[in-house]
Amino acid sequence: MTDTQPQKINLLGLNRQAMEDFFLTLGEKSYRAQQVLKWIHFQGVSDIDTMTNLSKSLRIKLHELSHITVPEVAYESTAVDGTQKWLLRLSCGNCIETVYIPEKKRGTLCVSSQVGCTLNCDFCSTGKQGFSRNLSAAEIISQVWVAARSLSTNKALHDRSVTNVVMMGMGEPLLNFDNVVAAMDIMLDDFGYGLSKRRVTLSTAGVVPAMYRLREVSDVALAVSLHAPNDELRNELVPLNKKYPLKELMLACQEYFKEDKRRYVTMEYVMLAGVNDSPTHAKQLIALLKNMSVKVNLIPFNPFPDTIYKRSSPEVIDHFRNLLMNAGINAITRRTRGDDIDAACGQLVGQVKDRTRRNERHRQKIAQAAQ
């Protein structure tokens, strides 16, 4: 029997507590964690030998036990409106997508949490790709690392081009709970990216037990992919609703910011022509959200190949929004960004080695319908 070498740790994915624990096991002081976090995330260093405030002997030890590995940028594109998209190739051969949306006073990075998605929301291109695996904490935070480096005028230093992060890319974040929380910890850490808790948003389709768990360990902003005002329609659009119906989901939303009345949950609602955009649907949504501290984002549907859905007209969206606002609900229509490079909401697909065969079944269904 041969001895197996211990697997090296990717320092990129360690939050401050994990980093402190790592250095304590090496017999080092815990403050080394702050130094290394700052080197990696603020100064953009991926070479341990560059960390000059660490002793040479410690750097040698770090080389033996750890590494700093960032996914390869396989492709990068920029939309007419300035939206940028990166296709990142992972060591397993899968690829994920990350999107940056520049605005006058902020820059928002849309980050993926899974390769593909475990859910199968009917109107989402990502869901049709199937699912391969969860991303590690290192693979999640590496998307921020790559974007910060790419956008920085210094090409190394984190110069605050990324002011907001939304966990709204490929995957359901709460089904990769520990890795997502660890990565968000680094986003919030002063020695990481120093983002405000109000500027990091986790979006979920409604994994109710994990929503309660998240409330106990983090106070990042919360968005819910609602998309329907009643259980019958939501069961069709968001199959997870069959497990966690609206009554349970709304209760979890009410509890999330119960201790901070100044904060609200954002409800994401994609506008699908003739499906969920009628005045009746608006009235049902008003009743569902009555007396709740929420904001509603109305999202014009972004089409993708072989979809059966169409985008609601601007007039229908405006009327829907006005009905909500007249009922006292804060509602806005999200401006579509990056759709010319397939970087808009619901269009992220990456390159997924699907373990579920969902993508294969979807293509067979389309082929049969065309015959």
C-alpha positions in Angstrom: 0.0 0.0 0.0 1.4 3.4 -1.0 0.9 6.6 1.1 -1.4 9.2 -0.5 -0.4 12.8 -0.4 -2.8 15.1 1.4 -4.8 17.3 -1.0 -3.6 20.8 -1.2 -6.0 23.6 0.0 -7.0 26.3 -2.4 -6.5 29.4 -0.2 -8.7 31.4 -2.6 -11.9 29.8 -1.0 -11.0 30.2 2.7 -13.0 32.9 4.6 -11.3 34.6 7.6 -12.3 31.9 10.1 -11.2 29.1 7.9 -8.0 30.9 7.1 -7.2 31.5 10.8 -7.8 27.9 11.6 -5.5 26.9 8.7 -2.6 29.0 10.0 -3.2 27.9 13.6 -2.7 24.3 12.5 0.7 25.4 11.1 1.7 26.8 14.4 1.3 30.4 13.1 -0.5 33.4 14.6 -4.0 34.0 13.5 -3.2 37.5 12.1 -1.5 35.7 9.1 -5.1 35.1 7.8 -5.7 38.8 7.4 -2.4 39.3 5.6 -3.0 36.5 3.1 -6.7 37.5 2.6 -5.5 41.0 1.7 -2.8 39.7 -0.7 -5.2 37.4 -2.5 -8.4 39.5 -2.7 -7.4 43.1 -2.4 -4.1 43.0 -4.2 -4.9 40.3 -6.6 -1.9 38.1 -5.8 -2.0 34.4 -6.9 1.7 33.7 -6.4 2.6 32.8 -2.8 6.2 34.0 -3.3 4.9 37.6 -3.8 3.7 37.7 -0.2 6.8 39.5 1.1 5.5 40.0 4.7 5.5 36.2 5.2 8.8 34.5 6.1 10.5 32.4 3.5 10.1 29.3 5.6 6.3 30.0 5.8 6.0 30.5 2.1 7.8 27.2 1.5 5.3 25.5 3.8 2.4 27.2 2.0 3.7 25.9 -1.3 3.7 22.3 0.2 0.2 22.5 1.6 -1.8 25.0 -0.4 -2.2 26.7 -3.7 -4.1 29.7 -5.2 -5.9 28.6 -8.3 -8.2 30.7 -10.4 -10.4 29.3 -13.3 -9.2 30.0 -16.8 -11.0 32.8 -18.7 -12.2 30.8 -21.7 -14.1 33.6 -23.4 -14.9 37.3 -22.6 -17.4 39.5 -24.4 -18.9 43.0 -24.0 -22.4 44.1 -25.0 -23.3 47.3 -26.7 -24.6 48.7 -23.4 -21.2 47.9 -21.6 -22.4 44.7 -19.9 -19.5 42.2 -19.7 -19.6 38.4 -19.6 -16.9 35.9 -18.7 -17.0 32.2 -19.5 -14.8 30.6 -16.9 -13.4 27.0 -17.5 -13.1 24.9 -14.4 -10.6 22.2 -13.7 -13.2 19.6 -14.4 -13.8 20.9 -17.9 -17.2 22.5 -17.2 -17.7 26.2 -17.8 -19.7 28.8 -15.9 -20.7 32.3 -16.7 -20.3 35.5 -14.8 -21.8 38.9 -15.8 -20.9 42.5 -14.9 -23.5 45.3 -15.3 -22.0 48.8 -15.1 -24.2 51.7 -14.1 -23.6 55.4 -13.2 -23.2 54.9 -9.5 -22.5 51.2 -9.1 -21.2 48.1 -10.8 -23.1 44.8 -10.2 -21.5 41.4 -10.6 -23.9 38.4 -11.2 -22.2 35.3 -9.7 -22.9 31.6 -10.3 -23.1 29.0 -7.5 -23.6 25.8 -9.4 -22.6 24.2 -12.7 -26.0 24.3 -14.3 -28.9 24.2 -11.9 -30.6 21.5 -9.8 -33.9 23.2 -10.4 -35.9 23.1 -13.7 -37.7 26.4 -13.9 -39.6 26.3 -17.2 -38.7 29.8 -18.4 -35.0 29.7 -17.6 -32.3 28.8 -20.1 -29.9 27.7 -17.3 -32.3 25.2 -16.0 -32.6 23.5 -19.4 -28.8 22.8 -19.3 -29.3 20.3 -16.5 -26.9 20.0 -13.6 -23.3 18.8 -13.0 -22.2 19.8 -9.5 -21.9 22.5 -6.9 -19.2 25.1 -7.1 -16.6 25.2 -4.4 -16.2 28.4 -2.3 -13.0 29.0 -4.3 -14.8 28.7 -7.6 -17.5 31.1 -6.4 -15.3 33.8 -5.1 -12.9 33.4 -8.0 -15.6 35.0 -10.2 -15.3 38.2 -8.1 -11.5 37.9 -8.2 -11.4 37.6 -12.0 -13.9 40.5 -12.5 -12.1 42.8 -10.1 -8.8 42.1 -11.8 -10.2 42.5 -15.3 -12.1 45.8 -14.5 -9.3 47.4 -12.5 -7.3 50.1 -14.2 -4.3 48.7 -12.3 -5.0 45.1 -13.5 -4.3 43.8 -10.0 -5.6 46.0 -7.2 -9.3 45.8 -6.3 -10.3 49.4 -7.2 -14.0 49.0 -6.2 -15.3 48.7 -9.8 -17.5 45.9 -8.3 -19.7 47.6 -5.8 -22.5 45.0 -5.7 -22.7 41.3 -6.0 -25.9 39.3 -6.7 -25.9 35.5 -6.3 -28.2 35.3 -9.3 -26.1 33.5 -11.9 -26.2 29.8 -12.7 -27.6 27.6 -10.0 -29.7 27.8 -6.8 -27.4 29.3 -4.1 -29.2 27.8 -1.1 -28.7 24.3 -2.5 -24.9 24.9 -2.1 -25.3 26.6 1.3 -21.9 26.2 3.0 -19.8 27.2 0.0 -22.0 30.1 -0.9 -21.9 31.5 2.7 -18.1 31.1 2.8 -17.7 33.0 -0.4 -20.1 35.8 0.7 -18.1 36.1 3.9 -15.0 36.9 1.8 -17.1 39.5 -0.2 -18.1 41.2 3.1 -14.7 41.0 4.8 -12.7 44.2 5.1 -9.6 42.2 4.1 -11.5 40.7 1.2 -13.7 42.9 -0.9 -15.2 45.0 1.8 -18.8 45.1 0.4 -21.7 46.2 2.5 -24.3 43.5 3.6 -26.9 45.6 1.7 -24.8 45.3 -1.5 -24.6 41.5 -1.5 -27.8 39.8 -2.5 -28.7 36.1 -2.5 -31.5 35.1 -4.9 -33.4 31.9 -4.2 -36.3 30.1 -5.8 -37.6 29.4 -2.3 -35.6 26.7 -0.5 -37.5 27.5 2.7 -35.5 25.6 5.4 -32.2 27.1 4.1 -33.8 30.6 4.2 -34.2 30.2 7.9 -30.7 28.9 8.2 -29.3 31.7 6.2 -31.0 34.2 8.5 -29.1 32.8 11.4 -25.6 33.0 9.9 -25.7 36.0 7.5 -27.6 39.2 7.0 -27.0 39.8 3.3 -29.9 41.1 1.2 -32.5 38.5 0.0 -34.3 38.2 -3.3 -36.9 35.6 -4.1 -37.7 34.3 -7.6 -41.5 34.5 -7.3 -42.8 34.7 -10.9 -46.4 33.7 -10.0 -49.0 34.8 -7.6 -50.7 31.5 -6.9 -49.6 27.9 -6.2 -51.1 26.4 -9.4 -49.2 28.6 -11.8 -46.0 28.6 -9.7 -46.0 24.8 -9.6 -45.8 25.0 -13.4 -43.2 27.7 -13.6 -41.1 27.0 -10.5 -41.4 23.2 -9.7 -39.8 23.8 -6.3 -43.1 25.3 -5.2 -44.6 21.8 -5.0 -42.2 21.2 -2.1 -42.4 24.6 -0.5 -45.7 26.3 -1.5 -46.4 30.0 -1.3 -47.8 30.0 2.2 -44.5 28.6 3.6 -42.4 30.8 1.4 -44.2 34.0 2.4 -43.8 33.2 6.0 -40.1 32.6 5.6 -39.8 36.0 3.8 -41.6 37.7 6.6 -39.2 36.2 9.2 -36.0 37.0 7.3 -35.8 40.7 8.2 -38.1 40.5 11.2 -35.4 42.1 13.5 -34.8 45.0 11.0 -38.0 46.6 9.9 -36.0 49.0 7.6 -35.0 46.3 5.2 -37.2 44.4 2.7 -37.2 41.3 0.5 -37.0 41.8 -3.2 -39.5 39.7 -5.2 -38.4 38.9 -8.7 -41.2 38.5 -11.2 -40.5 37.6 -14.9 -43.2 39.0 -17.2 -44.4 36.2 -19.5 -46.9 37.2 -22.2 -50.4 35.6 -21.6 -49.0 33.5 -18.7 -48.6 35.6 -15.5 -49.1 39.2 -16.7 -52.9 39.9 -16.5 -54.6 42.3 -14.2 -56.0 39.3 -12.4 -52.5 38.1 -11.7 -51.6 41.6 -10.5 -54.5 41.6 -8.0 -53.5 38.1 -6.8 -49.9 39.3 -6.3 -51.2 42.4 -4.3 -53.2 40.1 -2.0 -50.2 37.7 -1.6 -47.8 40.5 -0.6 -50.3 42.5 1.5 -48.7 44.0 4.6 -45.2 42.7 3.7 -42.1 44.8 3.5 -41.1 44.0 -0.1 -40.0 45.5 -3.4 -41.1 43.9 -6.7 -38.7 43.7 -9.7 -40.7 43.1 -12.9 -38.3 41.4 -15.3 -39.1 41.5 -19.1 -38.6 37.9 -20.2 -35.4 37.3 -22.1 -35.9 34.7 -24.8 -33.6 31.8 -25.6 -33.6 29.1 -28.2 -36.6 26.7 -28.3 -38.5 28.4 -25.5 -42.3 28.5 -25.7 -42.5 31.8 -23.8 -42.7 35.4 -25.1 -42.0 38.7 -23.4 -45.0 40.8 -22.2 -45.4 44.0 -24.1 -44.2 47.3 -22.5 -47.8 48.5 -22.2 -48.8 45.3 -20.3 -45.8 45.6 -18.0 -46.5 49.3 -17.3 -50.2 48.5 -16.5 -49.2 45.6 -14.2 -46.6 47.8 -12.4 -49.1 50.7 -12.0 -51.7 48.3 -10.4 -49.0 47.3 -7.9 -47.9 50.8 -7.1 -51.5 52.1 -6.7 -51.9 49.3 -4.1 -48.9 50.7 -2.2 -46.4 48.1 -3.4 -43.0 49.4 -4.5 -42.5 48.1 -8.0 -40.0 48.8 -10.7 -39.4 47.4 -14.2 -35.8 46.1 -14.6 -34.0 47.3 -17.6 -32.8 44.5 -19.8 -29.0 44.5 -20.1 -26.6 42.4 -22.1 -29.2 40.4 -24.1 -27.1 40.8 -27.3 -24.4 38.6 -25.8 -26.9 36.3 -23.9 -25.9 37.9 -20.6 -29.4 38.9 -19.5 -31.4 37.4 -16.7 -32.3 33.7 -17.4 -29.9 33.5 -20.4 -26.8 32.1 -18.7 -25.9 28.6 -19.9 -22.1 28.0 -19.6 -21.0 24.6 -20.8 -22.4 21.9 -18.5 -21.6 18.2 -18.4 -25.2 17.3 -17.4 -25.5 14.4 -15.0 -29.3 14.6 -14.9 -29.8 14.1 -18.7 -32.3 17.0 -18.5 -30.7 18.8 -21.4 -30.8 15.6 -23.5 -34.5 15.1 -22.7 -35.2 18.8 -23.5 -33.6 18.5 -26.9 -35.5 15.3 -27.7 -38.8 17.0 -26.8 -38.0 19.9 -29.1 -37.0 17.6 -32.0 -40.2 15.6 -31.6 -42.3 18.8 -31.6 -40.7 19.9 -34.8 -41.6 16.6 -36.7 
